[in-house]
């Protein structure tokens, strides 16, 4: 059996060739059309020197061309590299060099930055027509396809072929996480059922489900995000239709759902969920096609979950945890009365543990590091030091430990608390930003918030918040304090406050704590209080 991304897509092509595979804006392609275009691009890239193991960058917003480029690379046993479409020249140069790109597909509008950042190793560049008239140095995408042969005549592939996912770099430089394709398919692509834990052993099983039913999936985040890549792949593996949008607009999301009768919606926490639910309140949109909404990879706060449960009572709403280094780790169904503060509360699968510093499982009520065994990556690209730090052994079994802290609850579920390097240590007490952010964002005057630790002479660190108010509002530190204390302990509430025009997040909605720390360092707080010896912190 060959559990390989290109093979799994090709199986679906052979089963349902005339079905719509992908929709983006006004464009749509069938499985047969997607196959022919990806074959043509693959042959073109091969003619330009792309070989098995070569790295092909994709610097683009969501588009059918981006999907075609990923598939074309995997057909050749090359590796598709996700490049953040917001990167400017300096950041691009870092990725081009770190990822050793030999070819790049990009939107024409970014041609000047590509030219400025281009390395000697990056020999072949292809520009996708996006309606702009920016001059570019390379080949035009449709012309490149016209030069390539349409046949599927590629060498045999392997489940051991490489997949690389570059992290967002919100807490440092982006890193390329190395996976074997079968391993990442098991944990993100449906190779192990997310709900039942059942393993797929027949490489045609996903494709054959397309004969029985066809889901319309709508992953909203950008394809630079692993969750959207794998929602797209899983749809293509199973003969479904994937809907994409080039950029996020809350009202446009609901119009897209209505137009294409989308059934399964994927979003990333409050950054998308909050403006979407408010847009739904403002507009009369038809949501009758929606059967499930899934949030992953960022805080989906309790107050926003309540809004979804009220507005969409017949829709299954789930919260899941995972990472570039661990893939999918656990899923929880959102229910009224079971909402908790902080990060997602989920049932982890059997390959996950929460371990202490001695690499032993923690008991209920204790906090430890989330660890995953079984199908795991094999390291970071070109970084042996970080690779060694990524893995550990528990009772002789190898686990990947990305740095996420979690608490084991009395019922065996796990609450994700966030990355350990973001934890605030104030007077010996650990404060997890996501828990405080959830409390702040339930305040009626708060639209978004990030929580960080800043230096404090007495307690080492103090809790600080950067808050984006709702239009026309200006919440005070005291009002946030009173409100937050209804759900979290006093020592967790912010002591310094910055009101900002916009909380910066990655295109996928993940918090940018590097920006938050820099902003707090460079700007005087809107309000602050001095923590004195006699002040109650409970």
N, C-alpha and C positions, 0 to 999 in steps of 0.2 A: 504494500500500500504506500502511495506517495501523498502525504498530506502537505501539499505545497500550494501557496497562494494562487499561482497561475493555473495549476492543474484544477483546483477547486472551482475557479471561475469558468474554466473551459468546460467542465462537466455541466454546469448550468446552461452554458451556451448551447451545448448539444441537446439538452433536454427541452428547453423553452426558447428557441432562437428568436421567435417573433414577439416575445413579450417585451414590454418596456423595461429596460434595465435601470436607466438613470434619467432624472429630470433636473434641470437647473435653469431657472428663469424661463424663457420661452423655448429653450432647446430640450429635446428628448432624443434618446437613442434606444433602439432595441438591443437585445443581447447579440444578435448577429452583427449589427452595425458596430457595437462596442468592440466585438471581437476583431472585425476586419480593420478598424482604425487602430487598435492596439497592436495588431500584427504588423501593419504598415509602419508604425512608429518604431516598433522593435527592430524591424529589418533596417530602417533608416539609421537608427543608432548603432546597430552592428556594423553597418557600412562605414560609419564614422569612427570605428575603433572601440566601441563599448563592448566589453567582454564579461564573462562570468566573474562576479566579484567586483566589477567596476561600480562606482557610486554616481548616481544620477540625481541631481537636485531638482526639487519642485518648489519654485518661489512664486506662489500664486494664492489668490483667494479661492474659495470653493468654485469648481467648474468641472464640466465633463472632461475637458482636456487634462485636468489634474488627475482625475481617476484613470483616464487612458494612459497617462504617463507612468503611473504606478504599476499598472498591469503590464505595460510594455517592458518595463525594467525587469519585473519578476519573470516574464516569459524568457528573457535572455539569461536568467540566473544572475542578473545584476542586482543592485540594491538601490531602492528609492530612498532619498533623504529628504525629510520634511524641513523646509526653510520658512521661518516665520515671515509672513507677508508684510509685517510692519517693520522689519529690519531695514536700517539705513546702511550706508556704505561701510562704516567701520564694523558693524555687527555682521554684515554680509561677508566681509573679508575674513573675519574669524571663522565663520561656518565653512566658507569655501576651503580654507586651509585645514581646519580641524577635521572636516569630513572627507578631505581628499577628493573633491568633486572633479570628474573628468567631463561631465556634460551637465547642462542646466536647461530646464524649460521654465520660462518666466513670462509674466504679462508684459506686453509692450510698454506700458506706462512706466515701468521700473527700469527701462533700458539704461538710462544714464547712471543709475546707482550700480547696476550690474557691471557696466563698463569700468566704473571707478574702482570696484572691489575685485575685479577679475584677476585670477592667479594664472601663472604660466601653465599649471597643470590642467586648468579648465579650458579644454581645447574646443569644445563644441557647445554652442549656445543657440537655443531655439526660442523665438518670441511668438507668443499667442496674441492674435489680433483682439484687442479689447476696445476698439473704437477710437483709440488715441492715435496721434500722428507723430509720436516720439521716434526720432531716428534710432535704429538699433544695428548692432554689429553681430550678424549671425544669420540664421535661416528663419523663414516664416513657417509657422507650424503647419498650416495646411499644405504648403509646398513640400515640406519634409514628408508628410504622409503620402503625398502623390508620388514621391520618389521610391517609397518602400513597397515591397511585395505584400499582397494580402494573405498569403498562405500561412497556415499553421504548420511550420516545418522546423521546429526548434529541437535542440538536443534534450534528452531525458533529464528531468529535474529530480530534486531530492527534498525530503522533509528537513534535511540538515542544511539546506540553503539558508543564507543569512537574511534576517530582517533587522533593520536598525530604526529605532525611534529616538529622535533627539528631544531631550527634556526642554521645558520652556525657559529655563534659566532665570526664574524669578528670584532665586536665592544665590545666584552665582552664574558663571558661564554655563551655557548649555552643554550637556553631555550626551553622547550617543550610546544608548543602551542596546547591547548586542543580544539577539535572540536567534535560536534556530526556528525556522518557520513552523514546524510542527508544534513546538513548545508554546509559541505565542498564540497559535491557532487554538490550542487546547484551552488556554486561559482567557482568551478574548474573542475568538472567532466562532465559538459554538462547538468546538471539539469536545468539550465537556459541558453538558447542559447546565445553565446557570441556576435553575430551580431544583432540578432533580439530582444533579451530580452524575448523571449517566454519561458514559463515554461513548463517542461515535467510533466504531471500528470499521465501517464500510465507507470508502472514500466517495461513493456516489450517494450516500444517504441524504446529505443536505440538498443536493441538486434534485433528488427525486421528490423531496417534499414540495417542490414547485409544481408538481403535477397535481397535488391535492389542494393547495391553497397558495395565495400570493399576498404577502403583507406589503403595505406601503409604509416604509420607514422614513422618518424625517429627522436625521441628526442635525441639529442647528449649529453647533460649534464648527470652527474651521477644520479642514482636513489636516492641518498641522497638529491637531490634537489626536492622541491615540484613540480616544473613545469614538470620535467620528470616523477615523480610518476604519476601525473594526466594525462599527455599525454598518458602514458602507460595504465592507468585505462580506460580512455575515449576510447582508441582503443579497449580494451578488452570488454567494455560494448557494443560497437557497431559492434562487429564482424569483426573488421579490423585486420590488421597485424602490429605489432609493431617491429621495427628493433632497436637493441641496439648495441653499441660497448663498449668493456671493458675499453678503454681509448681513449683520444682524440688525433688524428693525422690528420692534415688538408687534406693531400693527401688521407689517408685511408677513410676519410669521403666521398670524391667524388667517390672513387672506390666503396664504399658501396652503395651509391645512385645509381650508374650506375648498379651494380650487381643485386640489389633487386628492381629496378625501384621505388624507394621511391618517394612519391608524396608531402607529407607535412613534412617540415623540421623545427625542433625547435632548436634554439641556444640561447646562453646567451651573448648578447652584443658583443663588440669588441674583447673580449678575445678569442672568437671563430670565429666571423665574419671576423675579419681582416686577420688572417692566412689562413682562408678558401678562401677568395676572391683572395688572392695572389697565393694560390695553384691552383686555377682555371685558373688564368692567365698563370701559368707555364705548366699546363697539358692539354691535349686534352680530357676532360671528357664529356660524354654524359649526359646532364642535361635535356633532353627532357621530362622525366617523372615528373619533379618538377612543381607543380602548385602553391605552397605557401611556403614562408619562414617566420617564426615568431620569433621575438626576444623578450625576456622578462627578467626582473629582474636585468638588468645591462645596462650601457651606450652603446647605439648603435649610434656611433657618426655620424654627418652629412657627413663627408668626406667618411666614409665607406659606408653609405647608397647610396651615389652617385655612388660608384663603383658597387654596386649590381644593381642599376637601369640601369646602362649602360650595364653590362654584361648579365643581365637576364631580358630584357624588357617585357617579356610576363608572368613573375611570379609575383603573388601578394605578396608584402612584407609588413609585419605589425610590429608595435612596440606596446607593451602593458605594463601596469604597474600592480603591485600587490605585495603581501608580504605574508609571512607565517601567519601573523595575520589577514589579510583582504581578502586573496584569490585574484581573478581577480577583477580589479577595472576599467579598461578602455582600449580601443583599438584604434589605429590610423593606417590608411593605408598610407604607405610612397609614396609620389609623388614628382616628380621633381618640383622645384620652391616653394615648401612648407616646405623646410628643415629649421630648426631653430637650434640655438646653445643650448647646454645644454641637459637635459634629454628628455625622450619621450614626445611628444605632442599628446594627445589622447582625445577622446570623452568619458567621464566617464559615467557609467550607472546610472540609476535613484536612486539607493540606496547609491550613493556616494555624498558627499558634500566637499567643501573646507571651513573651518571655522576659525575664528579668536580666540584670547584668551578668548573672552567672549562667545564662542560657538555659534556664529552667522555666517551665510554664508557671505563670502567676495564678494566684487564687482569685476567687470572686472578690470584687471591691478593690483590687490592686491594679496599678498602672504599670505597663511594660511596653516593650517594643513589638510591633506587629512583624511576624516572620512568616514567610511562605516557603514550603517545600514542594516537591513534585516537579512540575514543569516550570522551570525558572530560566532567567537569562544566563548568559555565560560571562558577562562582564560589561565594562564600559570601553568604548572604542579608544584605543591609544592612551589608556590611563590605568596602568597596572596598580598604582597606589590606591586609587579609589575602588578599583575592582576587588583588591584584597579586603578592603574595609566593608565591602557590600555583603559578604557572605560569612556565615558562621555554621557551626555544627551543633545539633541538639540530639543527644543520644545516638551519635554516629550518623545522623542524616543531615545532608547539606540543606541550608535554608538561605534565602535572600532576605536581608534586613534593610529596607530602604531608609529607615529613620522615622517612621510614623509611630507615634505613641498612642496607645489605646488602653481603655479600662474595661476589664471583664465585669459584666453585671451579674447579679444574683441568678438570673434565669439562663445564663450561659451566652447571652448575646454580648456584643462588643460595641463600645462607643469610641469612635475615632476622635482623638484629641488634637491631632495636628502633628506637624514635624517637630521633632525634639529641639532642633536649632532655633525654632521660633518661640519656644516656651519662655515665659517671663519668670525669672526667679526674684521675688520681692521679699526680702527678709526671711529667706529660707522656704517660703511658700511658692509652689509652682502654679502658675496661671497660664491656661491654654487660650490663645487668642480667639479661636473659633467659638468657644463658649461665651466669651465676653462680647464678641461681634454679634452673636445671635441675640443676646440680651439687648444690646444697643439698637439693633435694627427692628426690634419690636416697638420702639418708641415712635409715636405718630409723626414726629417732625424729622425723623432720620430716614434717608433713602439708602445710604450705604455707609459702611464703616470698616476700617482696618485697625487692629490693635497690635501694638508693639511694646517692647520694653525699652526704656531709656535710662541713662545713668541716674542714680540717686545716692547722695552722700551717706544717708543713714541706712537705707535698706538694700543698697547695691543696684537694684533696678526698681523703677516704678512703672505701673501700668499706664500707658498713654494711648489715646485714640485719635485717629484722623477720621472725621465725620463729614460726609456729604449731605447737607440738609435737603429737605424737600424745598421746592421753589417758594420763596417768600418767608421761609422759616429760619430761625437762628437759635437752636436749642442751647441752653446754658449747661455748664458743667454740673451745676447743682440739680437741674431737672433730670439730666441723664443719670446722676448718682441715685436719686430717689427712685427712678423707674427701674434701673438695673438691679437695685437691691431687692426687688420683688422676686427675682429669679436666681440671683447669684450672691455669694457671700461678699461682705463688705471689702475684704482685702483684694478682691478681684476687680473692683470698679475703677475706672480711669481716674487718675489724679492730674493729668494734663490733657488738654483738648486743643486740637487744631480743626477749625472749620475750613473745608476746602471746596473748591468749585467742582472737583471731580475726583473720586477715588480711582487711582490707576490700577488697571487689571490687564492681564494678558488678553490676546484676542479670544482665547478659550474661556475667559471669565475667572481664571485663577488670580488670587491676590498677588500684587507686586510689593512684597515686603521690603525689597531693596529700595524702591522708590519711596516708600513710607518712611524708612529710616533716614534717607537722604533729605526728605522734605522736613522732617522734624529737626534734623541737625542744622538745616540752613534757614529756618524760619522760627520766629518767636511764637510761642503758643497763643492761641486765642484766649485761653484761661488756664490757670494752674493753681494748685493748692499745695502748701508746704506740709509735708507729713511730719508731725511733731511727736515727741515721746508720749504725750498724753492723748493723742488722737486715736479714737477707736477705729480699728481696721476690720471689725467683724461684720 
